[in-house]
Amino acid sequence: MEHVRFRPTWHQRVMPLVPAAVLVTVLAIAAPLLFPDPFGPGFAFPTGVWLAVPAGLLMSARFGVTLTPSAAVVHNPRRRTIRWADVQGIWVESNMGVRRVVICEADGRLTRLRAPITGVMSQDAAFEEKFQTIGEWWLHHRGPQWVPSPRPWPGR
């Protein structure tokens, strides 16, 4: 296997946008009653948000992590490459019912992955399997040059 890629599921990309979509729909319905001018300020906000929703979906489709033999490539708004030899630990962090994978680097930097992730509103039945896969890739690919960091690092 050359590389493995984990991305948020379609459901996980859509769920954070639902409250905004409901709010904008209510505003769009109420706007003609409050602002009879269709090009007035009452229509600018709902129109702007409805244009931003597809952009948000497209952006979130890029989030995730790609595991390669040399590194974990984290796809966030800004892409990062974390060499396996620099990783000191990988664990699951739970916050307000949302569980996500965290990578700790030798310098103490924590990187919280946007995928895999699981929570009340966005379940991922394969979350544990994906977490195990990431951990196994680290253990298998960190190489003989890897040594534990002498400085204490947060985590488990």
Secondary structure by P-SEA (a helix, b strand, c coil): ccbbbbbbccccccccaaaaaaaaaaaaaaccccccccccccaaaaaaaaaaaaaaaaaaaabbbbbcccbbbbbccbbbbbbcccccbbbbbbcccbbbbbbbcccbbbbbbccccccccccccaaaaaaaaaaaaaaacccccccccccccccc
